[in-house]
Amino acid sequence: MATQATQATTSPASAPARTPFQVDDLYLHMKITELHCTARLQRAVCAVQSVDRKKNDYQSKLWMYGLEDSEVFQITHGTGKDHSPCWGQRRRTGPLPQ
């Protein structure tokens, strides 16, 4: 009995197909560089950095996440480097002036 169960879990047919890593996969890498949360609004806003392949440079956009629900959406959509997410007094978010 135990032999059958072991064979079933290690069978190649049951294992997920793996795709070999490609150099172009580096362009898919995204990372959170800054984060600001507020318990009062149950929201988090963060800057997410990625690679702009055409410009050979980094870009970043601001994203908002619900802390109690699964709400996620992108706030900024430009080609620049959005940064310093912070909740303002009017419950808005955006980059701070430099």
Secondary structure by P-SEA (a helix, b strand, c coil): caaaaaaaaacccccccccccccccccccccccbbbbbccccbbbbbbbbbcccccbbbbbbbbbbccccbbbbcccccccccccccccccccccccc
